[in-house]
Amino acid sequence: MVRKSTLFFAFLTTVVLALGLALGEARLRVRGELPYLRQEVMVVKTLQLTDLCLATEARHTRHPSQADWHSAFQSHPAALDHFPSGSIIPPPENVRRGYGPQAP
Amino acid sequence: MARRLHKQRYLLDFALSSLWRRKGKNLALLGVYSLLVFVLASVLFFTQALKREAALVLAASPELIVQKLAAGRHDLIPAAYAERLREIRGVSRVSGRLWGYYYDARVRANYTVMAPEEVAVPEQAVLVGAGIARGRHLSRGSTLTFQGYDGTPRAFQVRGVLSPESELLTADLVLMAAADVRRLFGLAEGLYTDLTVAVNNPREVATVAAKIQELLPDTRPILRDEIRRTYEAAFDWRAGILLSVFSGALLAFLIFAWDKAAGLSAEERREIGILKAMGWETGEVLQLKFWEGAVVSLTAFFMGTLAAYLHVFVAAAPLLAPVLQGWSVLYPRFRLTPFIGLFEVAILFFFTVVPYTAATIVPTWRAAGLEPDQVMRS
């Protein structure tokens, strides 16, 4: 009869190998996707883009880095932001720190 | 050395048999524990991949953008402002960007309409992002009709679909000639959405931005560095929100694990008493309990981490992506680049395996230090 510890070690070796393979695959995929990433960089440069297209429902979530202070409350005075993605995208850096240019 | 190894192996055999005796409780614990590792690892992998990709690609975004503000809102900027910006020492180039939003009532989606400076798009033609092409079933040669600012329908021929590889940036983009953008939105000549400014010396960008604000107080300069920090904060925030959503599960697990590990059951205390009465030393009992904890936590760690890798990088995070999308009708198909390595896995290991194993040892150490008859009687 096979000892329980032997079975456990066999299981452990399998999952460690699987995780190692996953990490190896991750490295290879990053290398393989470099041309696509370079293409993305070129797109950003050529089209002069500023933001990722993550949520298109409101302008302050489509272009968080370009939104003005009031865009989240645009509907009427004292209106709270009602776009769901507004609750998961924080106010941009310049809104939190003020409009003025800041020393890095 | 070999004797010690043999001894540890016997202890492991004993630990596995002991776990199997209470298999109902331990399998439930393993399931919850693996699920928790899966959630933590998925959030870590997902945000890490997006954060790294955003940092990498947005490093090519314009160095400095100048917007005009009117009554606190983003307003169109006159070309005359560009002339004044060119006079600032250190500024090498100023160009106007022409872009806006279009709400397509047919599919209830928002598009970003843009007139690229460096890509020549003929008049009455458009290039569309892969998200729009999918949503409107468009391909090269199709016709896309937009309703102009004056209600006039304007037809555009689709000249091409932007590469799906860049969907994270271009899913909702419509590129058209500057004249078409002006006609569609009713924008007068000499007005732009914003201006991009190139600076000779990258170290002078903040100084140039300060000068711009002094020269044109109704404008707002946005630095590339601010864009980068906005996205860094955005993904940290998202990770925080996702984790706070799952914090209930985390707390439930902690209570479960604490109950399992700290509050030794009468049966477990009896087991320790019997082992000690049979001549086991305190150290051996501790080693046995260490193996029990290690078996459970290692199994949960590896199963949870592998499942998270498959979820995020093979299946494109179907459980997490909806959190990003909100009300968006158009959203990109995520092609996440697996920017993960040993460091991320080590962090995960430290925060999931070590606490549980430690929590198993401490209460046992307290019980194992007592005399056998005391343990069995209590």
HADDOCK unambig.tbl for C-alpha pairs under 7 A between the chains (distance, minus, plus):
assign (segid A and resid 4 and name CA) (segid B and resid 13 and name CA) 5.58 0.50 0.50
assign (segid A and resid 4 and name CA) (segid B and resid 16 and name CA) 6.69 0.50 0.50
assign (segid A and resid 5 and name CA) (segid B and resid 9 and name CA) 6.61 0.50 0.50
assign (segid A and resid 5 and name CA) (segid B and resid 12 and name CA) 6.04 0.50 0.50
assign (segid A and resid 5 and name CA) (segid B and resid 13 and name CA) 5.16 0.50 0.50
assign (segid A and resid 15 and name CA) (segid B and resid 302 and name CA) 6.20 0.50 0.50
assign (segid A and resid 19 and name CA) (segid B and resid 306 and name CA) 6.33 0.50 0.50
assign (segid A and resid 23 and name CA) (segid B and resid 341 and name CA) 6.26 0.50 0.50
assign (segid A and resid 26 and name CA) (segid B and resid 338 and name CA) 5.18 0.50 0.50
assign (segid A and resid 26 and name CA) (segid B and resid 340 and name CA) 6.89 0.50 0.50
assign (segid A and resid 29 and name CA) (segid B and resid 338 and name CA) 6.98 0.50 0.50
assign (segid A and resid 30 and name CA) (segid B and resid 337 and name CA) 5.99 0.50 0.50
assign (segid A and resid 30 and name CA) (segid B and resid 338 and name CA) 6.33 0.50 0.50
assign (segid A and resid 30 and name CA) (segid B and resid 339 and name CA) 6.77 0.50 0.50
assign (segid A and resid 36 and name CA) (segid B and resid 165 and name CA) 6.24 0.50 0.50
assign (segid A and resid 40 and name CA) (segid B and resid 57 and name CA) 6.20 0.50 0.50
assign (segid A and resid 40 and name CA) (segid B and resid 166 and name CA) 5.35 0.50 0.50
assign (segid A and resid 41 and name CA) (segid B and resid 57 and name CA) 4.75 0.50 0.50
assign (segid A and resid 41 and name CA) (segid B and resid 60 and name CA) 5.98 0.50 0.50
assign (segid A and resid 44 and name CA) (segid B and resid 57 and name CA) 6.86 0.50 0.50
assign (segid A and resid 44 and name CA) (segid B and resid 58 and name CA) 6.88 0.50 0.50
assign (segid A and resid 44 and name CA) (segid B and resid 60 and name CA) 5.96 0.50 0.50
assign (segid A and resid 44 and name CA) (segid B and resid 61 and name CA) 5.75 0.50 0.50
assign (segid A and resid 45 and name CA) (segid B and resid 60 and name CA) 5.28 0.50 0.50
assign (segid A and resid 45 and name CA) (segid B and resid 61 and name CA) 5.86 0.50 0.50
assign (segid A and resid 46 and name CA) (segid B and resid 118 and name CA) 6.02 0.50 0.50
assign (segid A and resid 47 and name CA) (segid B and resid 116 and name CA) 5.51 0.50 0.50
assign (segid A and resid 48 and name CA) (segid B and resid 61 and name CA) 5.72 0.50 0.50
assign (segid A and resid 48 and name CA) (segid B and resid 62 and name CA) 5.87 0.50 0.50
assign (segid A and resid 49 and name CA) (segid B and resid 61 and name CA) 5.66 0.50 0.50
assign (segid A and resid 50 and name CA) (segid B and resid 58 and name CA) 6.68 0.50 0.50
assign (segid A and resid 50 and name CA) (segid B and resid 61 and name CA) 5.39 0.50 0.50
assign (segid A and resid 52 and name CA) (segid B and resid 168 and name CA) 5.92 0.50 0.50
assign (segid A and resid 52 and name CA) (segid B and resid 169 and name CA) 4.78 0.50 0.50
assign (segid A and resid 53 and name CA) (segid B and resid 168 and name CA) 5.42 0.50 0.50
assign (segid A and resid 53 and name CA) (segid B and resid 169 and name CA) 4.90 0.50 0.50
assign (segid A and resid 53 and name CA) (segid B and resid 170 and name CA) 6.47 0.50 0.50
assign (segid A and resid 53 and name CA) (segid B and resid 171 and name CA) 6.52 0.50 0.50
assign (segid A and resid 53 and name CA) (segid B and resid 332 and name CA) 6.97 0.50 0.50
assign (segid A and resid 54 and name CA) (segid B and resid 168 and name CA) 6.90 0.50 0.50
assign (segid A and resid 54 and name CA) (segid B and resid 324 and name CA) 6.66 0.50 0.50
assign (segid A and resid 54 and name CA) (segid B and resid 325 and name CA) 6.60 0.50 0.50
assign (segid A and resid 54 and name CA) (segid B and resid 331 and name CA) 6.43 0.50 0.50
assign (segid A and resid 54 and name CA) (segid B and resid 332 and name CA) 6.90 0.50 0.50
assign (segid A and resid 55 and name CA) (segid B and resid 324 and name CA) 6.61 0.50 0.50
assign (segid A and resid 55 and name CA) (segid B and resid 325 and name CA) 5.11 0.50 0.50
assign (segid A and resid 55 and name CA) (segid B and resid 326 and name CA) 6.84 0.50 0.50
assign (segid A and resid 55 and name CA) (segid B and resid 328 and name CA) 5.53 0.50 0.50
assign (segid A and resid 55 and name CA) (segid B and resid 331 and name CA) 6.40 0.50 0.50
assign (segid A and resid 56 and name CA) (segid B and resid 110 and name CA) 6.14 0.50 0.50
assign (segid A and resid 56 and name CA) (segid B and resid 328 and name CA) 5.02 0.50 0.50
assign (segid A and resid 56 and name CA) (segid B and resid 330 and name CA) 6.49 0.50 0.50
assign (segid A and resid 56 and name CA) (segid B and resid 331 and name CA) 6.93 0.50 0.50
assign (segid A and resid 57 and name CA) (segid B and resid 110 and name CA) 6.56 0.50 0.50
assign (segid A and resid 57 and name CA) (segid B and resid 327 and name CA) 5.61 0.50 0.50
assign (segid A and resid 57 and name CA) (segid B and resid 328 and name CA) 4.48 0.50 0.50
assign (segid A and resid 65 and name CA) (segid B and resid 227 and name CA) 5.42 0.50 0.50
assign (segid A and resid 65 and name CA) (segid B and resid 230 and name CA) 6.37 0.50 0.50
assign (segid A and resid 68 and name CA) (segid B and resid 73 and name CA) 5.87 0.50 0.50
assign (segid A and resid 68 and name CA) (segid B and resid 74 and name CA) 6.08 0.50 0.50
assign (segid A and resid 70 and name CA) (segid B and resid 72 and name CA) 6.92 0.50 0.50
assign (segid A and resid 70 and name CA) (segid B and resid 73 and name CA) 6.71 0.50 0.50
assign (segid A and resid 83 and name CA) (segid B and resid 327 and name CA) 6.91 0.50 0.50
assign (segid A and resid 84 and name CA) (segid B and resid 326 and name CA) 5.04 0.50 0.50
assign (segid A and resid 84 and name CA) (segid B and resid 327 and name CA) 6.44 0.50 0.50
assign (segid A and resid 85 and name CA) (segid B and resid 324 and name CA) 6.44 0.50 0.50
assign (segid A and resid 85 and name CA) (segid B and resid 325 and name CA) 6.47 0.50 0.50
assign (segid A and resid 85 and name CA) (segid B and resid 326 and name CA) 4.69 0.50 0.50
assign (segid A and resid 88 and name CA) (segid B and resid 238 and name CA) 5.72 0.50 0.50
assign (segid A and resid 89 and name CA) (segid B and resid 234 and name CA) 5.55 0.50 0.50
assign (segid A and resid 89 and name CA) (segid B and resid 238 and name CA) 6.99 0.50 0.50
assign (segid A and resid 90 and name CA) (segid B and resid 234 and name CA) 5.72 0.50 0.50
assign (segid A and resid 90 and name CA) (segid B and resid 237 and name CA) 6.68 0.50 0.50
assign (segid A and resid 92 and name CA) (segid B and resid 230 and name CA) 4.98 0.50 0.50
assign (segid A and resid 93 and name CA) (segid B and resid 226 and name CA) 5.81 0.50 0.50
assign (segid A and resid 93 and name CA) (segid B and resid 229 and name CA) 6.35 0.50 0.50
assign (segid A and resid 93 and name CA) (segid B and resid 230 and name CA) 4.95 0.50 0.50
assign (segid A and resid 94 and name CA) (segid B and resid 226 and name CA) 6.63 0.50 0.50
assign (segid A and resid 99 and name CA) (segid B and resid 220 and name CA) 6.23 0.50 0.50
assign (segid A and resid 101 and name CA) (segid B and resid 206 and name CA) 6.36 0.50 0.50
assign (segid A and resid 101 and name CA) (segid B and resid 209 and name CA) 5.97 0.50 0.50
assign (segid A and resid 101 and name CA) (segid B and resid 210 and name CA) 5.74 0.50 0.50
assign (segid A and resid 101 and name CA) (segid B and resid 221 and name CA) 6.90 0.50 0.50
assign (segid A and resid 102 and name CA) (segid B and resid 206 and name CA) 6.94 0.50 0.50
assign (segid A and resid 103 and name CA) (segid B and resid 206 and name CA) 6.39 0.50 0.50
